Amino acid sequence: MVQNEYLCTLMKWPKHDLAQFIIQLCKAKGVKHIVISPGSRNAPLTLGFTNHSFFNCYSIVDERAAAFFALGIAQQTSEAVALICTSGSALLNYYPAVAEAYYTGLPLVVISADRPPHLINVGDGQTIIQPHAFGKHILFEANLKPTQKRFLFGVHHFQHKAQHLILKALETAQEKMGPVHINVPFDEPLYETVNQPITIKNISRNVATKGHLRLNKSTQKTWQNAKRKLVLVGVNPPDALESSIIEYLANDPSVIVLTETTSNLHHPNFFPSIDQLIAPLKANEFKALQPELLLTFGGLIISKKIKAFLRQYQPKHHWHIDPYRANDTYFSLSAHFKCRPNEFFEQLLKTSNPTSSPYFETWNAIKNTRLKRHASYLKTMPFSDFKAFELIASAIPKQYMVQSGNSSAIRYLQLFEFHNSIQLYCNRGTSGIDGSTSTAVGASVVSQLPTLLITGDLSFFYDINGLWNNYIPENFKIIVINNSGGGIFRILPGNDNSQLFETYFETKHQRTAKALALDHGFEYSSADSTATLNEALSEFFEENKSPKLLEIFTPSSENDTILLSYFDQLV
């Protein structure tokens, strides 16, 4: 129930009752970050949120950038973040970030202003069909109806129903961790205000209570008896797993733990560079690595090689741990434990002891061989994308947040280890290049750590409106790897070096980021060799009073050969 005594009665409230309900219920549910894009139809919401001291409001012009900015805040806070837009195509620009939030499990609350129903599809300006705009990529949709001109059941009936739908949307986003959509019709006038809001009466809702996890004896026995247990960890926030559990897994000889850079999980006995480990394997080695039991937790996996391996050499059992969802990525899912990883392992390990097995010892020896070959190759490697990432990875200071672009950037980062104080994130829900910069800026606004965005040239230019705002911190830094196009397409099958390939796949260009960086208030520097990059990095991470951008130019025609040769040299 929302009490009048905790509302600020001295402020001006929008006259529209639906706007009042949304503002009051957002406060009641603790939704305090509000990202607003300009417009007139959403004026009642804008006036209400910006006049209330409880909310942190951000103005982002480009709706696509705004949505990814909000995604970055949700990524760092794990709290619902609201998006406010006007009617028409503005709403559709949220879709890439909504899809990312859906597959990543981040709580975005899209609140779109709309024309009243009698003005839709009659030729009125700035109108589209807004209900169901996001299809199956949202967890709940509240299509509100005007309340002030309804008399069949009485005004209070429609007000109560609207409040119920708004509340359900907010609670769904928070409890199920995903995007929701609230569509709000407003008739003119839009800018009128009142001194007192409508009182929201008590709304009782049945909220499902989660039962405690109880592992049966069969589950415990399967774990105990398996001599080849592979734990594969996807996207995770830092400190997601308790240290005692980490130590147990790291010291069980029947367990190997494969982590990705985005798992933010570290231990000397873990295997952080999956592709480095498995890319050179022969058929008999793959068979020896095949797990009896695959246990997964965290978000989506980046490595295509581990997906291919586990689909071909399937485990007898695949268990996934997640409170909400489980993907059958390897076509062998046998159990979904709807809980947090800590809760699962705390129960499991109470009755389990380390299992005697050569599994870890065998693969740890292979890992150490790979690391030696890795270090040897780096010593002779010419300047390239790979060399640039080696130098960057070794130069990032401790206590940093790294936001990675997709495609080549995150895949190169997968080949290096990072200090456990460095947090690393990437939009891996849909793996698009469209919002990396905006997400990084949004994340930096609420993080206590300095932020570094590492991105490719196409991703940077594609999302340049991510820098069109007034919220970029002084300690925000960007590294752009400029290889004059989509370098990842040279690594994939189909590269034939023809003009068609360069134009339509690689998309060759001669652009640089210098003018854009300066236009957005960034200090700019560049490098195009090992020597100049080492020199640039030594200054790049120094404290400063403005954000910085470092552009690294690499030879596009050689990058793919150098990377593919690396995997050949690991054997």
N, C-alpha and C positions, 0 to 999 in steps of 0.2 A: 504494500500500500504506500502511496506517495502522500506525505503529510504536508499541509500548507505551511506549517511552521518552519520546515527546512527549505522552503522555496524563498527566493529573494523577491519580496513583494514590492521593492522600490524600483525594480527594473521595468522596462517596457516589454510587453509580451505581444507577439503577433496576434491579430484578431482572429485568425483562422484557428478553429479548435483542433484540427488535425495536427497542425504545427505545434500547438501547445502540448498535445498528448505525446508527440514524439520527443520533444525537448525534455519534458518531465520524466518520461520513462527511460530515456537515455541516461539521465542523471541518476535515477533510482537504480539502474543496473550497472552503473559505474563506467559507462562509455564516455570517456572524457576527451579523446582525440578525434577532432572533427576536421576533415579535409574538404574544403569548399571550392568549387569552380564557379566563376561568375555567371550570372544570368538574372533574368527578371522573374520568371515563373517560380523560382525557388527563393524569392525574397522573404516570404514568411519564415522559412527555416533559417536563412542567413541572419535575419534580424534577431531571431530568438536565440540562436546559439552564440552569436558574437556578443550579445548583450549580457551573457551569463558568465560570471567569473569562474564557475566550476570547469568550464570547457577550455581546452587548448585548441584554438582554431588556426588553420593554415589555409592560405589562399594560393591555389595552384590553377593557372589558366587552362592548360591543356589537360583534358579529362583523362586521357590515357596515362600521361605522366602522373596525374593526381592519384590515380588508382594504384599505381606501382609505388608511389611515395607512401600511401597508406599501408600497402603491403609490407614495406620496410619497417614501419612502426609496429605493425602486428607481429612481424617476425621477431623483433627484439623484445617486445613486451608480453607476447602471448595473450594480449587483451584485444577485445573487439574494437575496431576503428571504423568510424562512420564516414561515408562519402556522400556529399550533397551536390546535386547537379540540377540544371534546368531541364526543360522538356525537349523532346526531339532527339536528334542524332547524338547529342551530348552523352546520353545514357549508353549508347552502343560503344563509345570509346572506352568504357570501363571493361569491356568484355575480355580482353587479353589477361588483365590482372585478376578478374573474377575466375577465369578458368585456372590460372596459376594458383589462386587461393584454394580452389576446389580440390586440386590434386596435391597441393602441399599441406592442406589442413590448417589454414589460417583464417581467423574470423573477421571478414569484412562485412560491414553493414551498408549496403547500397541503398540510399534514400533518394529517389528521383521525384522531382516535381513533375506534374502532368497537367494537361488541360482537363476540364471536367468532361465526362463522357459525351455530352451533346455536341462538343466541338471536335470530336475525333472523326476523321474520314469524311469531313464535309468541306474540305478545302481551306481550313483555318491554318494560319502560318505556324511553323515550328511544331508540328505534331506528327507523331508516328504511333503505331500500336505498341505501347510500352509494356503492358502485362505480358508475361512469359518471354520477355526479351532474352533471358539467359538460358532458356531451355532447361536441360537437365544438369546444368553446371552450378546450381545453387541447391542449398539444403531446404530452404523454405521461402515462400513468396507470399507477401501480404499486399493484395491489391485493394487499397482502401477506397471507400465511396464517400462522396460529400455527405455531411451529417446535418447541415443547418437547414436544408430544405426538404427534409423527409418527414412526412406526417402520418404515413400509413400505420407505422408501429410506434410512432413518437420519436422525437429527437434523441432521447436518452438511450433508446434501443440501439441506434446506429453509433452513438458515441461509445457505448459499452463494447459493441462488437469491434470497433476500430481499435480501442484500447487493448482488447484481448489479442488481436492480430499483431499489433506492434510489439506487445510484450512477448508473444510467442516467437516472433522473429528474432528479437534480441536474445532471448534465452537459448534459442536453437543455435545461433552463431557462437555463443559462449560455451554451451554444454557439449555441442557436437563438433566444435572447432572447424568452421567452414563459412563460406559466404552465404548471405541471405539478401533478399531484395524487398524493400518497402516502396511501393508506388503510391504517390500522394497527389490527388487532383486538387488544384486550387483555382477558384474562380476569382476574377477581378472584383474589387480592388485588392492589390497584393501588399501594399505598404502600410496599411492601417495597423495601429497598435492599441493595446489596452493596458491598464495598470494592474489588473488582477487576472490570473489564469483561471480556467475552469478547474474545479477540484476533481482529481481523479479518485474515484471510489475504489474500495477494496476489490481486487480481482483475484479470485482463488483459482489456482491452476494445479493440476496434478503433475508433479515433477517426478519422473521415474527415479527411484533410488537404485544405486548400483550395489549389487551383492559383492561380498568378499570372495576373492579367488580361492578355490579349493582344488589343488592338484590331486588327481586320483593316483592310486598306487601303480597303475599301468604306465602313466606318464613318467613317474619317478623311476620306474624300473627300466623303461626304454632309454632314458637319459643315462642311467647308471651303467647299463650294459653296452651301450654304443662305444666302440673303440675309435671311431672316426667321426668326431663332432665338429662341424664347421659352423662357426658363428659369423654371419655376414651383417655388417652394420651400415645402414644408409644415413641419410641426413638426420642430424641430431643437434640440439642446442648443447652448449658446453655444460659439463657437470651433470649430464643426464643419468649417469650410472654411478652408484656409490663405489668408493675406492675399495671396500672389502670385496665387492663382487668382481671388480676389475682384477684384483689380485688373484682371486680364486680361478677365474677363467684363464688368466695368464700363466698359471702354474699347474693346470691340469694337463698331463701329457697326452690325453685323448682329444684335446681341444686346440684348434687353431682359430684365431679371431682375425678376420679380414675386415679392415676398416677403409673407408674412403675419406678423402680430405674433408668432406662436408660432415663427417660423423663427429668431428671434434672430440674424438676418443683416442687416448694415447697410452701406450705402455711399450717398453722395449721388446716384450715378447709378442706383440701384435704384428700384423702384416699390413702396413699402410699403403703399399704401392701394388695393388692387385695385378694390374697389367704387366708390371715389371716381373712379377712372380710367374704368371701363367702363360704369357705370350709365347715363350720359346718351348713350351712343353710338347713332348711327343705323345702318341696315343697311349702307350703303356704308362706314361707318367700321369696323364689325365685319369686313367683308370685307378692308379694308386692314390690320387688326390680325391677321388669320388667319395663324398661323405655318406655314412649310414644315416646320420641325422643332420639336417640343415636347420639352423635356428636363425631367424631374421628379426630385426627390429629397426626402427628408424624409417626415414622417408625413402624416396625412390633412389635406385642405384644408377650410377653414371656408367660404370664399366660395361661395355658391350661384350667384352671377352668373357667376363664371369657369367653373364647371362647365357651366352652361347654354350659355355662349359656345363653349367648346371641344367640346361635344357637337354643336352645330349647325354650327360652322365647324371641322371636324376638320383636324388637321395631316396632311401626307403621311406623316410619321414621328413616332412617340411612343416615346421611350426613357425607361426608368425605371432609376434607380441605387439599389440596396439590396442588402445581403448576403443577405437572407432572402426577401423577398416583393415582389411587384409587383401593384398593383391596376389593373385596366383601367377606371379611373374615367371616361375620355373615349371609351371604346369604339373606340380606335384604337391600342392598345398593339402595337408592332412589335418591341421588343427590351427584354430585362431584363438589365442588367449587374449580376451578383452580386458587388458589391464596395462599398467605401466611396467616397463622392464624391471625396475627395482622390486616391485611387488612379486613378479613372477620368480625372479632369481632368489629372493629372500626365502620363499617357500620351498623352491626346488633344492636349494643348497643345504637346507636344514637336514635333509635326509640323504644327502649325496656325499660321496667321497671321490677324490681324484681316481680316475680309472687308468690302470696300467696299459700303456699303448706306445708304439714308436711313432705315432702320427705327427705329433709336434716336432719331435727331434728330427725326423726325416725332412720335414718341410722348412724347419728353421735352418738346417744346413744348406738347403737350396737357396733360401732367402739370403744367407750370408754370401754365398757365391755370386748371386745376382748383384748384391750391393758392391762387391769388389769390381765386377765388370762394369757396373754403372759408373763408379768413380773413375775407372780407367778410361772409359769412353769420354767422359766429360773433360778430361785433361787434354785430349787431342781434338775436340770438337770445334769446328770453325764457328764464326759468328752466325747466328740464326735465331729463329724463334726459340728453339730449345736452349741455346746458350743464354739468351736473354732471360728466360724463366729461371735458369740455374742461378744467375747473378741476382735476380730479384728475390728469389726465395731465401738466399743467404743474407740479404741485406735488410729484410723486414725486421724492425725492432720488436722486442718483446712487448706484451700488453697492447696488441694491435687487433683491430677488427678488419678482416679482409673480405671484401665483396668481389666475387668473380663473375665475369661475363660467361656466356655459354660457348658452345662449339670448342674451338681450339684452346681457349684460355683455361677452362676448368680441366680439360684433359691433360694439358701440360702440368698444371698444378698437382694433379694426381700422382705424378712421378717423383715428387719431393716430400720430405718430411718437414714438419714445422714444430716449433716449440709449443708446449702445451698451453702457454699463455696467449697464443695467437688463435683467435676465433675466425673460422672461415665459413662463408655462406655463398649460396648460388641458387638462383631460381630454377629448380629442377623439376617442378611440377609438370610444366609443359615444355621446358628446356628451350624456350624461345629467346631470341636476342633483343626483344622489343622493349624490355623495361629494366635492364640491369642498372643503368645510371640512376633512374628515378628511385628504384628500390634502395640502392646504396645511400642516396641522399636522405630518404626517409628514415632508414636505419640509423644513420649518423646523428640525426636530430635527437634521438632518445637514448643513444648509447653513451656510456661514460668513457669509451675508448676512442682514440683517434682512428679514423677510417681510411682505408686504402681500397680503391676500386681498381681492379686489373681487368682490362677489357680489350677486345679486338677493335680494329678500325671500323668495320661495318656496324657493329653493335653500338659503338660510340656515336657515330654519325646518325644512326637510325633513331636513337633516343636522346638527341641533343636537347629537346625540350625538358628533359629531366633536370637541366641546369637553370631553367627559367623560373626561378623563385628566389625568395629572400631568406632562405633558411640554411644555406650551406655553411657549415662551421669553418672557422679559420684553419682547423687541423685536418680538413678533408683533402685527400690526395687522389689523383687519378694517374694510372699508367696505361697508355694506349699502345698496343702492339700493332704497328702499321706495316702490314705486309702487302699493301696495295690491293686488297681484295679478300675474298672468303678463302683463307688458306686451308681450312679443313677439307675443302672439296678436292684439293690435290692429294690428300691422303686416302680419300675414299675411292672405291672402284669407279672407273669411268673417266678418269683424267686422261685426256688425249692431246693436251696442249694445242688444241685447235682454236681458231678465233671464236667459234661457237662456244666452246668450253669457257674461254676467258670472258666472253661477253655475258653469257646467260647463267653460268654456274659460279665461276670465281668472281665475276663482276669486277674486273680490273678498273682501277681508278688512279688518279694522281693527286688526290686531295690530302691536305694535312690539317691537323687540329689547331694550328697556331692561332689563326685569326679567331676561331671560335673560343679558344681558351682565354685569350685576352679580352674578348668582348664580354665574357661572363666573369671577369675579375680574377682570373687565375694567373699565377706566375707560370711562365712557360719555359720549358727546356727540352732539349732533344738529344738523341744519341743514335749512332749508326755503326758502331763497332764495339768490340769488347773494351777497348781502352776508354772510349768516350762514355760508354755506359757505366763503367766503374766510377769514373769521375763524376758523372751526373748523379748517381745514386748516393755518393758520399755527401752531397749537398741536399738532395731531395728530401731526406727524412729529418733534416734539421728543423727545429721549431721556428715558426714564422707567424706573421700576422694576416696572411691571406692563404686561400687554398692554392694548391700547386697541381700542375699537369706536366707529366714527362711523356714525350712521344718517342717511341723506339722504332726506327726504320730497319726492317730486316729483309733479306733477299728472298722474294716470293718463289723464285724458280728453284731454290735449293732447300727450302725448309722441309719439304716432304721427303726428299732423299735422305737427309740427315736423320730425321726421326725414324724412318723405316730401317735405316742402317743400324740405329741404336738397338732395336729389338733383335736384329740378327747377331749383334755382338754380345748379347747377354748369355748365350748358350755356353 
